[in-house]
Amino acid sequence: MSVSPDLIADFHRDGYVMMPDAISAAQVARLTAVLDRWTEDSRAHAGPYGEMLDGRPRFDVQPDAHSAAAPALRRVASQVDVDADFWDVAQDNAALDLTAAIFSPNIKFYASKVNLKLPGSLTEVKYHQDFPFDPHTNMDMMTVLIFLDDVTMENGPLQLVPGSHKGPLHSLWQDGRFTGAVSKEIEDMASQRAVACSGRGRSPAVQPRGEIHDCWQLGEIVHTCSPCRSRFSPQQS
């Protein structure tokens, strides 16, 4: 796949870039079928369940919101380790071409997860930068976010502050306590400048589905994710 130089320039300028069709509609259908099954399975669990190699739970549910009647599965960690469809898509997608064009052909798949925002689950992530959570000596790290469902303002899209990757790394410790979030001062600044990453994913009501959007972001960019307030549409990425 040829990569537009404009996408690369936008990424370096803003710290993120949006691109349509990094995976195909058929791939989306395969992945969402797996997620629908996992969501259904979560009804049988009152809290986090499953086990990864390090002993942590693989499947995480939203506290005070998840129930058998209204499942609120919010995260699946390292899903490529337990599902062949996810691993196949991770190895074969147009996102790899853009990633290699931005950094170099020598890229490494480091980690993966699925985030879900089911209706009414109210999962929220405060403003932060990813790099302080997982520091490396090489800062050429990015997150590739693939929309598996339509992402709208109602279901709590990722919101990023363009150009903030060129500024400092902000502390995630506030008043001597690790909060995983930037200070109120930085949050106020970010909320004034943030832009939403919305786009198309699975859209059962519209055929053909159209473009499937994806977002690349650097680990240093300031971003947040607001709660899903939609009564109907899930959000999975």
Contacts in CASP RR format, 6 or more apart in sequence:
PFRMAT RR
TARGET T0000
AUTHOR 0000-0000-0000
METHOD contacts of the structure
MODEL  1
MSVSPDLIADFHRDGYVMMPDAISAAQVARLTAVLDRWTEDSRAHAGPYG
EMLDGRPRFDVQPDAHSAAAPALRRVASQVDVDADFWDVAQDNAALDLTA
AIFSPNIKFYASKVNLKLPGSLTEVKYHQDFPFDPHTNMDMMTVLIFLDD
VTMENGPLQLVPGSHKGPLHSLWQDGRFTGAVSKEIEDMASQRAVACSGR
GRSPAVQPRGEIHDCWQLGEIVHTCSPCRSRFSPQQS
1 94 0 8 1.000
1 97 0 8 1.000
3 97 0 8 1.000
3 98 0 8 1.000
3 101 0 8 1.000
7 17 0 8 1.000
7 19 0 8 1.000
7 98 0 8 1.000
7 101 0 8 1.000
8 17 0 8 1.000
8 98 0 8 1.000
8 101 0 8 1.000
8 102 0 8 1.000
10 17 0 8 1.000
11 17 0 8 1.000
11 102 0 8 1.000
11 216 0 8 1.000
11 218 0 8 1.000
12 102 0 8 1.000
13 162 0 8 1.000
13 163 0 8 1.000
14 160 0 8 1.000
14 162 0 8 1.000
14 163 0 8 1.000
15 160 0 8 1.000
15 162 0 8 1.000
15 163 0 8 1.000
15 164 0 8 1.000
15 165 0 8 1.000
15 217 0 8 1.000
15 218 0 8 1.000
15 220 0 8 1.000
15 221 0 8 1.000
16 160 0 8 1.000
16 162 0 8 1.000
16 197 0 8 1.000
16 215 0 8 1.000
16 216 0 8 1.000
16 217 0 8 1.000
16 218 0 8 1.000
16 221 0 8 1.000
17 98 0 8 1.000
17 215 0 8 1.000
17 216 0 8 1.000
18 197 0 8 1.000
18 199 0 8 1.000
18 213 0 8 1.000
18 214 0 8 1.000
18 215 0 8 1.000
19 94 0 8 1.000
19 95 0 8 1.000
19 98 0 8 1.000
19 213 0 8 1.000
19 214 0 8 1.000
19 215 0 8 1.000
19 216 0 8 1.000
20 200 0 8 1.000
20 211 0 8 1.000
20 212 0 8 1.000
20 213 0 8 1.000
20 214 0 8 1.000
21 94 0 8 1.000
21 211 0 8 1.000
21 212 0 8 1.000
22 93 0 8 1.000
22 94 0 8 1.000
22 95 0 8 1.000
22 98 0 8 1.000
22 144 0 8 1.000
22 146 0 8 1.000
22 212 0 8 1.000
22 214 0 8 1.000
23 89 0 8 1.000
23 93 0 8 1.000
23 94 0 8 1.000
23 95 0 8 1.000
23 146 0 8 1.000
23 212 0 8 1.000
23 214 0 8 1.000
24 212 0 8 1.000
25 208 0 8 1.000
25 209 0 8 1.000
25 210 0 8 1.000
25 212 0 8 1.000
27 89 0 8 1.000
27 93 0 8 1.000
28 148 0 8 1.000
28 201 0 8 1.000
28 202 0 8 1.000
28 209 0 8 1.000
28 212 0 8 1.000
29 202 0 8 1.000
30 85 0 8 1.000
30 89 0 8 1.000
31 85 0 8 1.000
31 86 0 8 1.000
31 89 0 8 1.000
31 148 0 8 1.000
32 148 0 8 1.000
32 149 0 8 1.000
32 202 0 8 1.000
32 236 0 8 1.000
33 85 0 8 1.000
34 83 0 8 1.000
34 85 0 8 1.000
34 86 0 8 1.000
35 76 0 8 1.000
35 114 0 8 1.000
35 116 0 8 1.000
35 148 0 8 1.000
35 236 0 8 1.000
38 59 0 8 1.000
38 73 0 8 1.000
38 76 0 8 1.000
39 71 0 8 1.000
39 73 0 8 1.000
39 116 0 8 1.000
39 118 0 8 1.000
40 71 0 8 1.000
42 49 0 8 1.000
42 59 0 8 1.000
42 61 0 8 1.000
42 66 0 8 1.000
42 71 0 8 1.000
42 73 0 8 1.000
43 67 0 8 1.000
43 68 0 8 1.000
43 69 0 8 1.000
43 71 0 8 1.000
44 68 0 8 1.000
45 59 0 8 1.000
45 61 0 8 1.000
46 66 0 8 1.000
47 61 0 8 1.000
47 63 0 8 1.000
47 66 0 8 1.000
48 57 0 8 1.000
48 59 0 8 1.000
48 60 0 8 1.000
48 61 0 8 1.000
49 57 0 8 1.000
49 58 0 8 1.000
49 59 0 8 1.000
50 57 0 8 1.000
50 58 0 8 1.000
50 59 0 8 1.000
51 57 0 8 1.000
51 58 0 8 1.000
52 58 0 8 1.000
52 77 0 8 1.000
52 78 0 8 1.000
52 81 0 8 1.000
53 81 0 8 1.000
56 77 0 8 1.000
57 77 0 8 1.000
58 76 0 8 1.000
58 77 0 8 1.000
58 78 0 8 1.000
58 79 0 8 1.000
58 82 0 8 1.000
59 73 0 8 1.000
59 75 0 8 1.000
59 76 0 8 1.000
59 77 0 8 1.000
60 73 0 8 1.000
60 74 0 8 1.000
60 75 0 8 1.000
60 76 0 8 1.000
60 77 0 8 1.000
61 71 0 8 1.000
61 72 0 8 1.000
61 73 0 8 1.000
61 74 0 8 1.000
62 72 0 8 1.000
62 73 0 8 1.000
62 74 0 8 1.000
62 121 0 8 1.000
62 122 0 8 1.000
62 123 0 8 1.000
65 72 0 8 1.000
65 120 0 8 1.000
65 121 0 8 1.000
65 122 0 8 1.000
66 72 0 8 1.000
66 73 0 8 1.000
66 121 0 8 1.000
70 120 0 8 1.000
71 118 0 8 1.000
72 118 0 8 1.000
72 120 0 8 1.000
72 121 0 8 1.000
72 123 0 8 1.000
73 116 0 8 1.000
73 118 0 8 1.000
74 115 0 8 1.000
74 116 0 8 1.000
74 117 0 8 1.000
74 118 0 8 1.000
74 121 0 8 1.000
74 123 0 8 1.000
75 113 0 8 1.000
75 114 0 8 1.000
75 115 0 8 1.000
75 116 0 8 1.000
76 113 0 8 1.000
76 114 0 8 1.000
76 116 0 8 1.000
77 113 0 8 1.000
78 111 0 8 1.000
78 112 0 8 1.000
78 113 0 8 1.000
79 86 0 8 1.000
79 112 0 8 1.000
79 113 0 8 1.000
79 114 0 8 1.000
80 86 0 8 1.000
80 87 0 8 1.000
80 90 0 8 1.000
80 112 0 8 1.000
81 87 0 8 1.000
86 112 0 8 1.000
86 114 0 8 1.000
90 109 0 8 1.000
90 112 0 8 1.000
93 146 0 8 1.000
95 144 0 8 1.000
95 146 0 8 1.000
95 214 0 8 1.000
95 216 0 8 1.000
96 107 0 8 1.000
98 216 0 8 1.000
99 107 0 8 1.000
99 142 0 8 1.000
99 144 0 8 1.000
99 216 0 8 1.000
100 107 0 8 1.000
102 142 0 8 1.000
102 216 0 8 1.000
103 140 0 8 1.000
103 142 0 8 1.000
110 141 0 8 1.000
114 148 0 8 1.000
114 236 0 8 1.000
114 237 0 8 1.000
115 225 0 8 1.000
115 236 0 8 1.000
115 237 0 8 1.000
116 234 0 8 1.000
116 235 0 8 1.000
116 236 0 8 1.000
117 123 0 8 1.000
117 155 0 8 1.000
117 156 0 8 1.000
117 227 0 8 1.000
117 228 0 8 1.000
117 234 0 8 1.000
117 235 0 8 1.000
117 236 0 8 1.000
118 228 0 8 1.000
118 234 0 8 1.000
119 155 0 8 1.000
119 228 0 8 1.000
119 230 0 8 1.000
119 231 0 8 1.000
119 232 0 8 1.000
119 233 0 8 1.000
119 234 0 8 1.000
120 227 0 8 1.000
120 228 0 8 1.000
120 229 0 8 1.000
120 230 0 8 1.000
120 231 0 8 1.000
121 227 0 8 1.000
121 228 0 8 1.000
122 227 0 8 1.000
122 228 0 8 1.000
122 229 0 8 1.000
123 225 0 8 1.000
123 227 0 8 1.000
123 228 0 8 1.000
124 225 0 8 1.000
124 226 0 8 1.000
124 227 0 8 1.000
125 224 0 8 1.000
125 225 0 8 1.000
126 179 0 8 1.000
126 180 0 8 1.000
126 181 0 8 1.000
126 182 0 8 1.000
126 187 0 8 1.000
126 224 0 8 1.000
127 181 0 8 1.000
127 182 0 8 1.000
127 186 0 8 1.000
127 187 0 8 1.000
127 190 0 8 1.000
127 191 0 8 1.000
127 222 0 8 1.000
127 223 0 8 1.000
127 224 0 8 1.000
128 170 0 8 1.000
128 172 0 8 1.000
128 180 0 8 1.000
128 181 0 8 1.000
128 182 0 8 1.000
128 222 0 8 1.000
128 223 0 8 1.000
128 224 0 8 1.000
129 164 0 8 1.000
129 169 0 8 1.000
129 170 0 8 1.000
129 172 0 8 1.000
129 182 0 8 1.000
129 219 0 8 1.000
129 220 0 8 1.000
129 221 0 8 1.000
129 222 0 8 1.000
129 223 0 8 1.000
130 141 0 8 1.000
130 143 0 8 1.000
130 217 0 8 1.000
130 219 0 8 1.000
130 220 0 8 1.000
131 139 0 8 1.000
131 141 0 8 1.000
131 169 0 8 1.000
131 219 0 8 1.000
131 220 0 8 1.000
132 169 0 8 1.000
132 170 0 8 1.000
132 171 0 8 1.000
132 172 0 8 1.000
133 172 0 8 1.000
133 180 0 8 1.000
134 141 0 8 1.000
139 218 0 8 1.000
139 219 0 8 1.000
139 220 0 8 1.000
141 218 0 8 1.000
141 219 0 8 1.000
142 216 0 8 1.000
142 217 0 8 1.000
142 218 0 8 1.000
142 219 0 8 1.000
143 216 0 8 1.000
143 217 0 8 1.000
143 219 0 8 1.000
144 214 0 8 1.000
144 215 0 8 1.000
144 216 0 8 1.000
145 158 0 8 1.000
145 197 0 8 1.000
145 214 0 8 1.000
145 215 0 8 1.000
145 216 0 8 1.000
145 217 0 8 1.000
145 237 0 8 1.000
146 212 0 8 1.000
146 214 0 8 1.000
146 237 0 8 1.000
147 199 0 8 1.000
147 200 0 8 1.000
147 201 0 8 1.000
147 212 0 8 1.000
147 213 0 8 1.000
147 214 0 8 1.000
147 215 0 8 1.000
147 237 0 8 1.000
148 201 0 8 1.000
148 202 0 8 1.000
148 236 0 8 1.000
148 237 0 8 1.000
149 155 0 8 1.000
149 201 0 8 1.000
149 202 0 8 1.000
149 203 0 8 1.000
149 233 0 8 1.000
149 234 0 8 1.000
149 235 0 8 1.000
149 236 0 8 1.000
149 237 0 8 1.000
150 199 0 8 1.000
150 200 0 8 1.000
150 201 0 8 1.000
150 202 0 8 1.000
150 203 0 8 1.000
150 233 0 8 1.000
150 235 0 8 1.000
151 157 0 8 1.000
151 158 0 8 1.000
151 197 0 8 1.000
151 198 0 8 1.000
151 199 0 8 1.000
151 200 0 8 1.000
151 201 0 8 1.000
151 213 0 8 1.000
151 235 0 8 1.000
151 237 0 8 1.000
152 198 0 8 1.000
152 199 0 8 1.000
152 230 0 8 1.000
152 233 0 8 1.000
153 196 0 8 1.000
153 198 0 8 1.000
154 228 0 8 1.000
154 229 0 8 1.000
154 230 0 8 1.000
154 233 0 8 1.000
155 228 0 8 1.000
155 229 0 8 1.000
155 230 0 8 1.000
155 233 0 8 1.000
155 234 0 8 1.000
155 235 0 8 1.000
156 225 0 8 1.000
156 226 0 8 1.000
156 227 0 8 1.000
156 228 0 8 1.000
156 229 0 8 1.000
156 235 0 8 1.000
157 196 0 8 1.000
157 197 0 8 1.000
157 198 0 8 1.000
157 225 0 8 1.000
157 226 0 8 1.000
157 235 0 8 1.000
158 196 0 8 1.000
158 197 0 8 1.000
158 215 0 8 1.000
158 217 0 8 1.000
158 223 0 8 1.000
158 224 0 8 1.000
158 225 0 8 1.000
158 237 0 8 1.000
159 194 0 8 1.000
159 195 0 8 1.000
159 196 0 8 1.000
159 197 0 8 1.000
159 223 0 8 1.000
159 224 0 8 1.000
159 225 0 8 1.000
159 226 0 8 1.000
160 194 0 8 1.000
160 195 0 8 1.000
160 197 0 8 1.000
160 217 0 8 1.000
160 221 0 8 1.000
160 222 0 8 1.000
160 223 0 8 1.000
161 189 0 8 1.000
161 190 0 8 1.000
161 193 0 8 1.000
161 194 0 8 1.000
161 195 0 8 1.000
161 221 0 8 1.000
161 222 0 8 1.000
161 223 0 8 1.000
162 193 0 8 1.000
162 195 0 8 1.000
163 221 0 8 1.000
164 190 0 8 1.000
164 193 0 8 1.000
164 220 0 8 1.000
164 221 0 8 1.000
164 222 0 8 1.000
165 218 0 8 1.000
165 219 0 8 1.000
165 220 0 8 1.000
165 221 0 8 1.000
167 220 0 8 1.000
169 220 0 8 1.000
170 182 0 8 1.000
170 183 0 8 1.000
170 186 0 8 1.000
170 222 0 8 1.000
171 182 0 8 1.000
171 183 0 8 1.000
172 178 0 8 1.000
172 179 0 8 1.000
172 180 0 8 1.000
172 181 0 8 1.000
172 182 0 8 1.000
173 179 0 8 1.000
174 181 0 8 1.000
174 183 0 8 1.000
181 187 0 8 1.000
182 190 0 8 1.000
182 222 0 8 1.000
186 222 0 8 1.000
190 222 0 8 1.000
190 224 0 8 1.000
191 224 0 8 1.000
194 222 0 8 1.000
194 223 0 8 1.000
194 224 0 8 1.000
197 213 0 8 1.000
197 215 0 8 1.000
198 213 0 8 1.000
199 211 0 8 1.000
199 213 0 8 1.000
200 209 0 8 1.000
200 210 0 8 1.000
200 211 0 8 1.000
200 212 0 8 1.000
200 213 0 8 1.000
201 209 0 8 1.000
201 212 0 8 1.000
201 213 0 8 1.000
202 209 0 8 1.000
202 236 0 8 1.000
203 209 0 8 1.000
203 210 0 8 1.000
217 223 0 8 1.000
228 234 0 8 1.000
228 235 0 8 1.000
END
